[in-house]
Amino acid sequence: MKKYLIILLLTITFAILFALGIYIYQNNTANIKQNENVKLANYENQTNTIEFIATSTGEVKITPNATVIYQTKYTQCGHIIENKSTVEEDMVNLNENELKEKYNEYQIKKFDDKEIILYKEEKGLCKEHYVLRNYNGYIAIYNLEANGKENLVEVTSIVTNYLPEIDIERLDIGIRVNGKQELNATLEDYE
């Protein structure tokens, strides 16, 4: 009987401690939520009273690490050649109007502190027009000008003696290619 009494007392004690633990847990979580709500309300009140002050919205100027893209459209062939470079020293801190004055042969397509695009049109052909010819048994690369004149650029190490007769005839007449990619692809075909 004593044993049953001890077990009964332990069970009642355990039940009381369990109920007390649940009560304390619920009380703590309610306090934590209430503290969070108070903090949130205080934060919202603070942000509502903050005045936003506008900073200087001065004009956009070119930074030293900006990129300049020079675009040139050639009217005879219609190609647009782009040259990218870092900003030149005399461009740093110029605004759009100052840049227009200094580079009046260009149109400004884009202007911000990180990138400038300058555009102009020129008559004639771009420098991306080539003619391949047979030159003393080797394939030579000529640059084609607007007036039809050809300027020797390079004599390659590709020997023409071993090419098929039709390719030699085409090289004797001159094979026209446009752009460096097409030039390289054509030369690779003959290697």
C-alpha positions in Angstrom: 0.0 0.0 0.0 2.8 2.3 0.7 4.1 1.7 -2.7 0.8 2.8 -4.3 0.8 5.9 -2.1 4.3 6.9 -3.3 3.4 6.3 -6.9 0.2 8.4 -6.5 2.1 11.3 -4.9 4.7 11.2 -7.6 2.1 11.2 -10.3 0.3 14.2 -8.7 3.6 16.1 -8.3 4.5 15.4 -11.9 1.1 16.6 -13.1 1.4 19.8 -11.0 4.9 20.5 -12.3 3.8 19.8 -15.9 0.9 22.2 -15.6 3.1 24.8 -14.0 5.7 24.5 -16.9 2.9 25.0 -19.5 1.7 28.1 -17.7 5.2 29.6 -17.4 5.9 28.8 -21.1 2.7 30.5 -22.3 3.3 33.5 -20.1 6.8 33.9 -21.5 5.8 33.7 -25.1 3.0 36.2 -24.5 5.5 38.6 -23.0 7.9 38.1 -25.9 5.2 38.8 -28.4 4.1 41.9 -26.5 7.7 43.2 -26.4 8.1 42.6 -30.2 4.8 44.5 -30.9 6.0 47.4 -28.7 9.4 47.5 -30.5 7.6 47.3 -33.9 5.3 50.1 -32.9 8.2 52.3 -31.7 10.1 51.6 -34.9 7.1 52.6 -37.1 6.6 55.8 -35.1 10.3 56.7 -35.5 10.2 56.1 -39.3 7.1 58.1 -39.7 8.8 61.1 -38.0 12.0 60.9 -40.1 12.3 63.7 -42.6 13.8 62.7 -45.9 16.2 65.3 -47.1 17.0 65.3 -50.9 20.6 65.1 -51.7 22.3 67.1 -54.4 21.0 66.1 -57.8 23.8 67.8 -59.7 24.3 67.1 -63.4 25.8 63.9 -64.5 29.6 64.0 -65.2 32.0 61.5 -66.7 33.9 59.5 -64.1 37.5 58.3 -64.6 36.5 54.7 -64.9 33.8 55.2 -67.4 33.8 53.4 -70.8 33.6 55.2 -74.1 32.3 53.5 -77.2 33.1 55.1 -80.5 30.7 54.0 -83.2 31.4 54.8 -86.8 28.9 53.9 -89.6 30.4 53.7 -93.1 27.9 54.9 -95.7 29.2 52.9 -98.6 29.1 49.4 -96.9 26.7 50.2 -94.1 28.9 48.6 -91.4 29.1 50.0 -87.9 32.5 49.6 -86.3 32.8 50.0 -82.5 35.9 50.8 -80.6 35.7 50.6 -76.8 38.2 52.3 -74.5 38.4 53.8 -71.1 37.6 57.4 -70.8 40.3 59.8 -72.0 41.8 62.1 -69.4 40.4 65.3 -71.0 36.8 63.8 -70.8 36.8 63.3 -67.0 34.3 65.5 -65.2 32.7 66.8 -68.4 28.9 67.1 -68.5 26.9 66.2 -71.6 27.0 69.8 -73.0 30.7 70.1 -72.5 31.2 66.8 -74.3 29.1 67.9 -77.2 31.2 71.0 -77.6 34.5 69.1 -77.4 33.5 66.2 -79.7 31.2 68.1 -82.0 31.8 65.6 -84.9 30.0 62.9 -82.9 26.4 62.5 -81.9 25.9 61.4 -78.3 23.7 58.3 -78.3 24.2 57.5 -74.5 25.5 59.6 -71.7 25.9 58.6 -68.1 28.7 58.5 -65.5 29.6 54.9 -66.4 29.2 54.7 -70.2 29.3 57.1 -73.2 28.4 56.1 -76.7 29.6 58.5 -79.4 28.3 58.0 -83.0 29.3 59.4 -86.4 29.0 58.5 -90.1 31.8 58.5 -92.6 31.8 58.1 -96.3 33.4 55.1 -97.9 34.2 51.6 -96.8 35.3 50.4 -93.4 38.6 48.7 -92.9 36.9 45.3 -92.7 36.9 44.7 -96.4 39.6 42.4 -97.7 40.7 40.7 -100.9 42.7 37.4 -100.9 45.1 36.9 -103.8 47.9 34.6 -105.0 51.2 36.4 -104.3 54.4 34.5 -105.4 52.9 31.2 -104.4 51.4 32.3 -101.1 48.0 33.7 -100.1 48.2 37.4 -99.5 45.7 39.6 -97.7 44.9 43.0 -99.2 42.7 45.8 -97.6 40.2 47.2 -100.0 39.6 51.0 -100.1 36.5 52.8 -101.2 38.1 53.8 -104.5 38.9 50.1 -105.3 42.6 50.4 -104.5 44.1 47.4 -102.7 46.8 47.7 -100.0 48.9 44.7 -99.0 48.3 43.9 -95.4 50.0 40.5 -95.0 51.5 37.6 -96.9 50.4 34.4 -95.2 52.4 31.2 -94.9 49.7 29.3 -96.8 51.2 27.9 -100.0 49.0 28.0 -103.1 50.9 25.3 -105.1 49.0 22.5 -103.4 45.5 24.0 -103.7 43.0 22.7 -106.3 43.2 24.5 -109.7 39.8 26.2 -109.1 40.9 27.8 -105.9 44.1 29.1 -107.5 42.0 30.6 -110.3 39.7 32.3 -107.7 42.8 33.6 -105.9 44.2 35.0 -109.1 41.0 36.9 -109.7 40.7 37.9 -106.0 38.4 36.6 -103.3 36.5 39.3 -101.5 35.7 38.8 -97.8 34.0 41.1 -95.3 35.1 41.2 -91.7 37.8 39.5 -89.7 35.7 36.5 -88.9 35.0 35.7 -92.5 38.6 36.4 -93.3 39.8 33.9 -90.7 37.3 31.3 -91.7 38.3 31.6 -95.4 42.0 31.3 -94.6 41.3 28.3 -92.4 39.6 26.6 -95.4 42.9 26.9 -97.3 45.1 25.6 -94.6 
